[in-house]
C-alpha cells in the first residue's frame, strides 16, 4: 500500500475510521468522506498523529454531486486513485409492516446509489491504476434479515451491481471485492433508522460479543492486498451464508428464532 491512494466513504466512525487508520499505517495516502464535519476532523487528527497523508471531504454519498466532488478532490490532491472503499451506509430496525416507505428509500439512496455514484466517478482512475473497488456489504446481502428489509434489499442490490461490474472489468484488470463483516461493534446500529425514520439510539445487541471494527479493517487490508473476490467474516456469518445456500428452509427457521431472541420487543 506504500503511496497508494485510498478513498473511503463514511470514514468518520466504526469500520470506515478503522479502515482509514489501517490503510494509513500500511503506507497509503487516505481520503475520507462523511457528513459530520466534527467527526471528519476527529479521524483526520488521528491520521495526522500517525503521519498519514490525508484529506477530508464533507459529502453525502447519496447525493450524486457530492460523490463526484469527493472523487474530484481526491484526484486534485494526489493525482491518482488506487482503492475505492464504498463503506458509507445506514441500517434500520423495524418490521416492514410498520416502516415508513421513506425509510426504505433512504437506505437504498445511501447504501446502493451511494455506491453506484462514487464508483461511477472513480472508475476512470481505477481503470488507469488497475486498482480495487470494495463494497462493504453485510450478511444481509446474502440472507434477508427480518426487521432489516430495507437494509437487506440495499445490500442485495449492492451485491448484484458489484458482481456484474466485476465481470465487466475483467479485461481491464480492475479488482472488485465484496466484503461482509458479519455482526461488528460499530456505530451503524446506534444510528439505525426506526420505523418512522428517527435514529434508534442505543443498540439492542451486545457489542462486547462482536468482532471489533479494527479487526475488520485488518481483514480488509489483507483482502485488498490479495485481490480477493469475497470476504465473509465471523463464524456466525460464514455459517449463515453456508446454511442459506445449502439448507435454505432450515436457515429460515434458525434466522426467525434468532430474531425472536435478539429482538423480543418485535411481535410477529
Secondary structure as UniProt FT lines:
FT   TURN            2..3
FT   STRAND          5..8
FT   TURN            11..12
FT   HELIX           14..25
FT   TURN            26..27
FT   STRAND          29..34
FT   HELIX           37..49
FT   TURN            50..51
FT   STRAND          54..58
FT   TURN            61..62
FT   HELIX           64..78
FT   STRAND          83..86
FT   TURN            96..98
FT   HELIX           101..107
FT   HELIX           108..113
FT   HELIX           114..129
FT   STRAND          132..136
FT   HELIX           139..141
FT   TURN            146..147
FT   HELIX           149..168
FT   HELIX           170..172
FT   STRAND          175..180
FT   STRAND          184..185
FT   TURN            187..191
FT   TURN            195..196
FT   HELIX           207..209
FT   STRAND          211..212
FT   HELIX           213..226
FT   STRAND          230..232
FT   HELIX           235..246
FT   HELIX           248..262
FT   TURN            264..265
//
